[in-house]
Amino acid sequence: MEEQRLREMIREELIAHDERTKAEVITIRVNDQMKATMLEVLKNMNHQQLKL
């Protein structure tokens, strides 16, 4: 019975770790997308200033 409980605890921890890893990957992707968007905005602003 103790071994079964230990297996369940390990399984729960692995699932929690997997969820944290997925959340970190999503955060990195969102941050990368925000950086790309800001770069595009800055490029567009620069092009607008050059036209003036």
C-alpha positions in Angstrom: 0.0 0.0 0.0 2.9 2.4 0.8 4.5 1.7 -2.5 1.2 2.5 -4.3 1.0 5.9 -2.4 4.6 6.7 -3.3 3.9 5.9 -7.0 0.9 8.2 -6.9 2.9 11.0 -5.3 5.6 10.7 -7.9 3.0 10.6 -10.7 1.3 13.8 -9.4 4.7 15.6 -9.1 5.6 14.6 -12.7 2.2 15.9 -13.9 2.7 19.2 -12.0 6.2 19.5 -13.4 4.9 18.9 -16.9 2.3 21.6 -16.4 4.9 24.1 -15.2 7.1 23.3 -18.2 4.2 23.9 -20.6 3.4 27.2 -18.9 7.1 28.3 -19.2 7.1 27.4 -22.9 3.9 29.4 -23.5 5.4 32.4 -21.6 8.5 32.2 -23.8 6.5 32.1 -27.0 4.3 35.0 -25.9 7.4 37.0 -25.0 9.0 36.3 -28.3 5.8 37.3 -30.1 5.6 40.5 -28.2 9.3 41.3 -29.0 8.6 40.6 -32.7 5.5 42.8 -32.6 7.4 45.7 -30.9 10.2 45.4 -33.5 7.6 45.7 -36.3 6.1 48.7 -34.6 9.5 50.4 -34.2 10.3 49.7 -37.8 7.0 51.2 -39.0 7.6 54.2 -36.8 11.1 54.6 -38.3 9.7 54.4 -41.8 7.1 57.0 -41.0 9.7 59.4 -39.6 11.9 58.9 -42.7 8.9 60.0 -44.9 8.6 63.3 -43.0 
